[in-house]
Amino acid sequence: MGLSGIVKRLDHVAWAVRDIPTALPLVELLGGRFYQGADHPRNMFRWVQFRLPQGVLELMSPLGEESFLHRFLERRGEGLHHLTFEVDNLSDAVKQAEQRGFQVTGLHLGSHWSEAFLHPRSTNGVLIQLAQWEEDVWVGYTLEEVLAGLSIDSS
């Protein structure tokens, strides 16, 4: 049965880039429309999501050389970072993943956003994010405001 009944949907594909504005022409070519975004000070990165005709694309860029994302880009270059699946119950999803031998890392339980990752070593090379959240928490800012660092993700 797996996570059937727990996974609601594939929410978004996250793409690591050195500079979000530099990646915008491709997002525009693909029909992306700005949706939401924020700076994540705890993990030192900026994320911006765009609605595409058939899904959501998230661009992520580091906010400093100490960021995990800076190290990721240095080692692997720009490209796919993770796939995010929305789940109904993160605790149940984590428990079932561990029972099936997947390496769970980065468990974070918050009031607006909770997440855990399945390590790429146990998922055939792709980082999988399982997440549970309140809808549209970061909606209300413009792309320009997000790129100026005015939207803060406190999760």
RODRENKOL-213741 format. One record per residue: residue number from 1; residue in one letter; x, y, z of N, C-alpha, C in turn. Coordinates in nm, 2 decimals, always signed. Atoms other than C-alpha are relative to their C-alpha. Layout:
// residues N
SITE   num   residuo      npx      npy      npz     capx     capy     capz      cpx      cpy      cpz
SITE   NUM         a        X        Y        Z        X        Y        Z        X        Y        Z
...
This chain:
// residues 155
SITE   num   residuo      npx      npy      npz     capx     capy     capz      cpx      cpy      cpz
SITE     1         m    +0.08    -0.12    +0.00    +0.00    +0.00    +0.00    +0.09    +0.12    +0.00
SITE     2         g    -0.09    -0.12    +0.00    +0.29    +0.24    +0.07    -0.06    +0.12    +0.05
SITE     3         l    +0.05    -0.12    -0.05    +0.20    +0.60    +0.11    -0.14    +0.04    -0.07
SITE     4         s    +0.13    -0.02    +0.06    -0.13    +0.56    -0.08    -0.09    +0.04    +0.11
SITE     5         g    +0.09    -0.05    -0.10    -0.39    +0.75    +0.10    +0.06    +0.11    +0.09
SITE     6         i    -0.07    -0.10    -0.08    -0.13    +0.97    +0.27    +0.05    +0.11    -0.09
SITE     7         v    -0.05    -0.10    +0.09    +0.03    +1.14    -0.03    -0.13    +0.06    -0.08
SITE     8         k    +0.11    -0.07    +0.07    -0.22    +1.40    -0.17    +0.03    +0.02    -0.14
SITE     9         r    -0.03    -0.03    +0.14    -0.03    +1.50    -0.48    +0.15    +0.04    +0.00
SITE    10         l    -0.13    -0.06    +0.03    +0.30    +1.60    -0.63    -0.03    +0.15    +0.00
SITE    11         d    +0.03    -0.15    -0.01    +0.31    +1.97    -0.53    +0.09    +0.08    -0.10
SITE    12         h    -0.09    -0.07    +0.08    +0.62    +2.10    -0.70    +0.13    -0.06    -0.02
SITE    13         v    -0.14    +0.04    +0.03    +0.96    +2.05    -0.86    +0.08    +0.12    +0.04
SITE    14         a    -0.09    -0.10    -0.05    +1.24    +2.25    -0.70    +0.13    +0.00    -0.08
SITE    15         w    -0.12    -0.02    +0.09    +1.53    +2.38    -0.92    +0.09    +0.09    +0.07
SITE    16         a    -0.10    -0.08    -0.06    +1.85    +2.51    -0.76    +0.07    +0.08    -0.10
SITE    17         v    -0.07    -0.10    +0.09    +1.99    +2.82    -0.93    +0.09    +0.09    +0.08
SITE    18         r    -0.09    -0.10    -0.07    +2.27    +3.06    -0.84    -0.07    +0.13    +0.01
SITE    19         d    +0.06    -0.13    +0.00    +2.06    +3.36    -0.93    -0.14    -0.01    -0.06
SITE    20         i    +0.14    +0.02    +0.05    +1.68    +3.36    -0.96    -0.03    +0.09    -0.12
SITE    21         p    +0.03    -0.09    +0.11    +1.65    +3.67    -1.19    +0.06    -0.06    -0.14
SITE    22         t    -0.06    +0.05    +0.12    +1.89    +3.50    -1.44    -0.09    -0.12    -0.06
SITE    23         a    +0.08    +0.12    +0.05    +1.65    +3.19    -1.46    -0.14    +0.04    -0.04
SITE    24         l    +0.13    -0.04    +0.03    +1.34    +3.40    -1.51    -0.04    -0.01    -0.15
SITE    25         p    +0.04    +0.01    +0.14    +1.35    +3.41    -1.90    -0.05    -0.15    -0.03
SITE    26         l    +0.05    +0.14    +0.02    +1.31    +3.02    -1.90    -0.13    -0.02    +0.06
SITE    27         v    +0.13    +0.02    -0.07    +1.03    +3.03    -1.65    -0.11    +0.07    -0.08
SITE    28         e    +0.10    -0.07    +0.08    +0.85    +3.29    -1.86    -0.03    -0.07    -0.13
SITE    29         l    +0.02    +0.08    +0.12    +0.91    +3.08    -2.18    -0.09    -0.12    +0.03
SITE    30         l    +0.08    +0.11    -0.03    +0.75    +2.79    -2.00    -0.15    +0.03    +0.04
SITE    31         g    +0.14    -0.05    -0.04    +0.44    +3.00    -1.91    -0.02    +0.02    +0.15
SITE    32         g    +0.01    -0.01    -0.15    +0.53    +3.04    -1.54    -0.06    +0.14    +0.04
SITE    33         r    +0.06    -0.12    -0.07    +0.32    +3.29    -1.34    +0.04    +0.00    +0.14
SITE    34         f    -0.04    +0.00    -0.14    +0.46    +3.41    -1.01    -0.12    -0.03    +0.09
SITE    35         y    +0.10    +0.05    -0.10    +0.27    +3.25    -0.72    +0.04    +0.05    +0.14
SITE    36         q    -0.04    -0.04    -0.14    +0.46    +3.30    -0.39    +0.15    -0.02    +0.02
SITE    37         g    -0.14    +0.02    -0.03    +0.80    +3.31    -0.24    +0.04    +0.07    +0.13
SITE    38         a    -0.04    -0.06    -0.12    +1.01    +3.41    +0.06    +0.15    -0.03    +0.02
SITE    39         d    -0.14    +0.03    -0.05    +1.36    +3.42    +0.22    -0.02    -0.09    +0.12
SITE    40         h    +0.01    +0.10    -0.12    +1.42    +3.13    +0.46    +0.13    +0.02    +0.07
SITE    41         p    -0.12    -0.04    -0.07    +1.67    +3.28    +0.71    +0.07    -0.12    +0.07
SITE    42         r    -0.05    +0.11    -0.07    +1.71    +2.96    +0.91    +0.10    -0.09    -0.08
SITE    43         n    -0.08    +0.08    +0.09    +1.85    +2.77    +0.61    +0.07    +0.08    -0.11
SITE    44         m    -0.07    -0.09    +0.09    +1.98    +3.07    +0.42    -0.02    -0.02    -0.15
SITE    45         f    +0.03    +0.01    +0.14    +1.80    +3.04    +0.09    -0.13    +0.08    -0.03
SITE    46         r    +0.12    -0.07    +0.04    +1.54    +3.23    -0.11    -0.07    -0.10    -0.09
SITE    47         w    +0.08    +0.09    +0.09    +1.26    +3.03    -0.28    -0.11    +0.09    -0.06
SITE    48         v    +0.11    -0.06    +0.07    +1.01    +3.15    -0.54    -0.07    -0.10    -0.09
SITE    49         q    +0.08    +0.10    +0.07    +0.73    +2.95    -0.69    -0.08    +0.07    -0.11
SITE    50         f    +0.07    -0.04    +0.12    +0.57    +2.98    -1.03    -0.10    -0.10    -0.04
SITE    51         r    +0.10    +0.10    +0.05    +0.25    +2.82    -1.15    +0.02    -0.01    -0.15
SITE    52         l    -0.01    +0.03    +0.14    +0.29    +2.65    -1.48    -0.13    -0.06    -0.05
SITE    53         p    +0.13    +0.05    +0.04    +0.01    +2.52    -1.70    -0.03    -0.14    +0.06
SITE    54         q    +0.03    +0.13    -0.06    +0.05    +2.17    -1.54    +0.07    -0.02    +0.13
SITE    55         g    -0.07    +0.02    -0.12    +0.22    +2.23    -1.21    +0.06    +0.12    +0.06
SITE    56         v    -0.07    -0.11    -0.07    +0.44    +2.44    -0.99    +0.15    -0.03    -0.01
SITE    57         l    -0.14    +0.01    +0.00    +0.81    +2.51    -1.04    +0.05    +0.10    +0.11
SITE    58         e    -0.06    -0.08    -0.11    +1.01    +2.64    -0.74    +0.15    +0.02    -0.04
SITE    59         l    -0.14    -0.03    +0.01    +1.34    +2.82    -0.79    +0.06    +0.03    +0.14
SITE    60         m    -0.06    -0.02    -0.13    +1.58    +2.82    -0.50    +0.14    +0.06    -0.02
SITE    61         s    -0.14    -0.05    +0.02    +1.90    +3.03    -0.46    +0.05    +0.02    +0.14
SITE    62         p    -0.06    -0.02    -0.13    +2.14    +3.06    -0.17    +0.01    +0.15    +0.04
SITE    63         l    -0.01    -0.14    -0.06    +2.16    +3.37    +0.06    +0.13    +0.02    +0.06
SITE    64         g    -0.13    -0.01    -0.05    +2.52    +3.32    +0.14    +0.08    -0.12    -0.02
SITE    65         e    -0.09    +0.12    +0.02    +2.82    +3.09    +0.12    -0.02    -0.11    +0.11
SITE    66         e    +0.02    +0.10    -0.11    +2.72    +2.92    +0.45    -0.13    -0.08    -0.03
SITE    67         s    +0.13    +0.07    +0.03    +2.39    +2.80    +0.29    +0.03    -0.14    -0.05
SITE    68         f    +0.00    +0.13    +0.06    +2.34    +2.43    +0.22    -0.01    +0.00    -0.15
SITE    69         l    +0.02    -0.01    +0.14    +2.23    +2.54    -0.12    +0.12    +0.04    -0.08
SITE    70         h    -0.13    -0.04    +0.07    +2.56    +2.71    -0.20    +0.09    -0.12    -0.01
SITE    71         r    -0.08    +0.13    +0.01    +2.74    +2.38    -0.12    -0.06    -0.09    -0.11
SITE    72         f    +0.06    +0.09    +0.10    +2.49    +2.19    -0.33    +0.04    +0.05    -0.14
SITE    73         l    -0.03    -0.05    +0.13    +2.55    +2.42    -0.63    +0.15    -0.01    -0.03
SITE    74         e    -0.15    +0.02    +0.03    +2.93    +2.40    -0.59    +0.03    -0.14    -0.04
SITE    75         r    -0.03    +0.14    +0.03    +2.92    +2.02    -0.60    -0.08    -0.05    -0.12
SITE    76         r    +0.08    +0.06    +0.10    +2.64    +1.95    -0.84    -0.04    +0.10    -0.12
SITE    77         g    +0.04    -0.09    +0.10    +2.57    +2.27    -1.04    -0.15    +0.03    +0.01
SITE    78         e    +0.14    -0.03    +0.00    +2.23    +2.41    -1.12    -0.08    -0.11    -0.05
SITE    79         g    +0.09    +0.11    +0.05    +1.94    +2.18    -1.18    -0.10    -0.05    +0.11
SITE    80         l    +0.09    +0.06    -0.09    +1.69    +1.96    -1.00    +0.05    -0.01    +0.14
SITE    81         h    -0.04    +0.02    -0.14    +1.71    +1.98    -0.62    -0.09    -0.10    +0.07
SITE    82         h    +0.09    +0.09    -0.06    +1.40    +1.80    -0.50    -0.14    +0.00    -0.06
SITE    83         l    +0.15    +0.01    +0.03    +1.04    +1.68    -0.56    -0.07    +0.01    +0.13
SITE    84         t    +0.08    -0.02    -0.12    +0.78    +1.79    -0.31    -0.13    -0.07    -0.01
SITE    85         f    +0.13    +0.06    +0.00    +0.48    +1.57    -0.23    -0.07    +0.05    +0.13
SITE    86         e    +0.09    -0.04    -0.11    +0.20    +1.70    -0.01    -0.06    -0.12    +0.06
SITE    87         v    +0.06    +0.11    -0.07    +0.09    +1.46    +0.26    -0.10    +0.05    +0.10
SITE    88         d    +0.10    -0.03    -0.10    -0.21    +1.45    +0.49    +0.05    +0.00    +0.14
SITE    89         n    -0.05    +0.02    -0.13    -0.02    +1.34    +0.79    +0.15    -0.03    -0.01
SITE    90         l    -0.14    +0.02    +0.01    +0.36    +1.39    +0.80    +0.05    -0.11    +0.09
SITE    91         s    -0.05    +0.10    -0.10    +0.42    +1.18    +1.11    -0.03    -0.14    -0.06
SITE    92         d    +0.03    +0.13    +0.06    +0.24    +0.88    +0.94    +0.09    -0.03    -0.12
SITE    93         a    -0.08    +0.02    +0.12    +0.43    +0.93    +0.62    +0.14    -0.03    +0.03
SITE    94         v    -0.14    +0.03    -0.05    +0.77    +0.94    +0.80    +0.01    -0.14    +0.05
SITE    95         k    +0.00    +0.13    -0.06    +0.68    +0.63    +1.00    +0.00    -0.11    -0.11
SITE    96         q    +0.01    +0.10    +0.10    +0.58    +0.44    +0.69    +0.13    -0.01    -0.09
SITE    97         a    -0.13    +0.00    +0.08    +0.89    +0.55    +0.49    +0.11    -0.07    +0.07
SITE    98         e    -0.11    +0.07    -0.08    +1.12    +0.44    +0.77    -0.02    -0.15    +0.01
SITE    99         q    +0.03    +0.14    +0.00    +0.94    +0.11    +0.80    +0.04    -0.07    -0.12
SITE   100         r    -0.03    +0.06    +0.13    +1.01    +0.05    +0.44    +0.15    +0.02    -0.04
SITE   101         g    -0.14    -0.01    +0.02    +1.38    +0.13    +0.48    +0.06    +0.12    -0.07
SITE   102         f    -0.05    -0.12    +0.06    +1.40    +0.48    +0.34    +0.07    +0.08    +0.11
SITE   103         q    -0.07    -0.08    -0.09    +1.65    +0.71    +0.51    -0.07    +0.14    +0.01
SITE   104         v    +0.07    -0.13    -0.02    +1.45    +1.01    +0.66    +0.10    +0.09    +0.07
SITE   105         t    -0.09    -0.10    -0.05    +1.64    +1.33    +0.73    -0.07    +0.13    +0.00
SITE   106         g    +0.06    -0.13    +0.00    +1.56    +1.69    +0.80    -0.14    +0.02    +0.05
SITE   107         l    +0.14    -0.01    -0.05    +1.24    +1.64    +0.99    -0.01    +0.13    +0.08
SITE   108         h    +0.03    -0.13    -0.06    +1.10    +1.98    +1.09    -0.15    +0.01    +0.01
SITE   109         l    +0.15    -0.01    -0.03    +0.76    +2.02    +1.26    -0.02    +0.15    +0.04
SITE   110         g    +0.03    -0.14    -0.03    +0.63    +2.38    +1.25    -0.15    +0.03    +0.00
SITE   111         s    +0.14    -0.03    -0.02    +0.31    +2.56    +1.30    -0.07    +0.02    -0.14
SITE   112         h    +0.06    -0.03    +0.13    +0.26    +2.66    +0.93    +0.05    -0.10    -0.11
SITE   113         w    -0.07    +0.08    +0.10    +0.50    +2.42    +0.75    +0.07    -0.11    +0.08
SITE   114         s    -0.07    +0.11    -0.05    +0.62    +2.07    +0.84    +0.06    -0.08    -0.11
SITE   115         e    -0.06    +0.07    +0.11    +0.86    +1.86    +0.63    +0.10    -0.10    +0.05
SITE   116         a    -0.11    +0.10    -0.02    +1.09    +1.56    +0.61    +0.05    -0.03    -0.14
SITE   117         f    -0.06    +0.03    +0.13    +1.32    +1.45    +0.34    +0.04    -0.15    +0.00
SITE   118         l    -0.05    +0.14    +0.02    +1.39    +1.10    +0.20    +0.14    +0.02    -0.07
SITE   119         h    -0.14    -0.03    +0.05    +1.77    +1.10    +0.14    +0.01    -0.07    -0.14
SITE   120         p    -0.02    +0.06    +0.14    +1.87    +1.04    -0.23    +0.07    -0.13    +0.00
SITE   121         r    -0.07    +0.14    +0.00    +2.09    +0.74    -0.13    -0.11    -0.11    +0.01
SITE   122         s    +0.11    +0.10    -0.01    +1.76    +0.56    -0.05    -0.11    +0.01    -0.10
SITE   123         t    +0.11    -0.03    +0.10    +1.55    +0.70    -0.34    +0.05    +0.00    -0.14
SITE   124         n    -0.05    +0.00    +0.14    +1.75    +0.62    -0.65    +0.05    +0.13    -0.05
SITE   125         g    -0.07    -0.13    +0.04    +1.93    +0.96    -0.65    -0.08    +0.12    +0.00
SITE   126         v    +0.08    -0.12    +0.00    +1.64    +1.20    -0.60    -0.04    +0.03    +0.14
SITE   127         l    +0.04    -0.05    -0.13    +1.58    +1.41    -0.29    -0.15    +0.01    +0.00
SITE   128         i    +0.15    +0.00    -0.01    +1.21    +1.36    -0.19    -0.04    +0.08    +0.12
SITE   129         q    +0.05    -0.08    -0.11    +1.04    +1.62    +0.03    -0.14    -0.04    +0.03
SITE   130         l    +0.14    +0.03    -0.04    +0.73    +1.51    +0.22    -0.04    +0.12    +0.09
SITE   131         a    +0.04    -0.12    -0.07    +0.54    +1.81    +0.35    -0.15    +0.02    +0.03
SITE   132         q    +0.13    -0.03    -0.04    +0.23    +1.93    +0.53    -0.01    +0.14    +0.03
SITE   133         w    +0.00    -0.14    -0.03    +0.13    +2.29    +0.54    -0.14    +0.07    -0.01
SITE   134         e    +0.12    -0.08    +0.01    -0.14    +2.56    +0.56    +0.01    +0.07    -0.14
SITE   135         e    +0.00    -0.05    +0.14    -0.23    +2.68    +0.21    +0.02    +0.15    +0.00
SITE   136         d    -0.02    -0.14    +0.04    -0.11    +3.01    +0.07    +0.05    +0.09    +0.11
SITE   137         v    -0.06    -0.07    -0.11    +0.08    +3.12    +0.38    +0.08    +0.12    -0.05
SITE   138         w    -0.09    -0.11    +0.05    +0.32    +3.34    +0.17    -0.05    +0.08    -0.11
SITE   139         v    +0.06    -0.07    +0.11    +0.08    +3.47    -0.09    -0.02    +0.14    +0.05
SITE   140         g    +0.03    -0.14    -0.03    +0.04    +3.85    -0.10    +0.12    +0.09    -0.04
SITE   141         y    -0.11    -0.08    +0.04    +0.39    +3.96    -0.20    +0.01    +0.00    -0.15
SITE   142         t    -0.03    +0.01    +0.14    +0.50    +4.05    -0.55    +0.14    -0.06    -0.02
SITE   143         l    -0.13    +0.06    +0.03    +0.80    +3.89    -0.72    +0.11    +0.10    +0.04
SITE   144         e    -0.10    -0.11    -0.03    +0.99    +4.22    -0.68    +0.02    +0.01    +0.15
SITE   145         e    -0.01    +0.00    -0.14    +0.92    +4.22    -0.31    +0.08    -0.12    +0.05
SITE   146         v    -0.07    +0.12    -0.04    +1.04    +3.86    -0.27    +0.15    +0.01    -0.04
SITE   147         l    -0.14    -0.01    +0.04    +1.36    +3.93    -0.47    +0.07    +0.11    +0.08
SITE   148         a    -0.06    -0.10    -0.08    +1.42    +4.23    -0.25    +0.01    -0.04    +0.14
SITE   149         g    -0.02    +0.05    -0.14    +1.41    +4.01    +0.06    -0.11    +0.05    +0.10
SITE   150         l    +0.10    -0.05    -0.09    +1.08    +4.15    +0.20    -0.10    -0.10    +0.05
SITE   151         s    +0.09    +0.11    -0.04    +0.90    +3.82    +0.24    +0.08    -0.10    +0.08
SITE   152         i    -0.08    +0.09    -0.08    +1.03    +3.61    +0.53    -0.08    -0.13    +0.04
SITE   153         d    +0.05    +0.13    -0.03    +0.96    +3.24    +0.57    +0.05    -0.04    +0.14
SITE   154         s    -0.05    +0.02    -0.13    +0.97    +3.17    +0.94    -0.02    -0.15    +0.04
SITE   155         s    +0.02    +0.14    -0.03    +0.90    +2.79    +0.92    +0.13    -0.07    +0.03
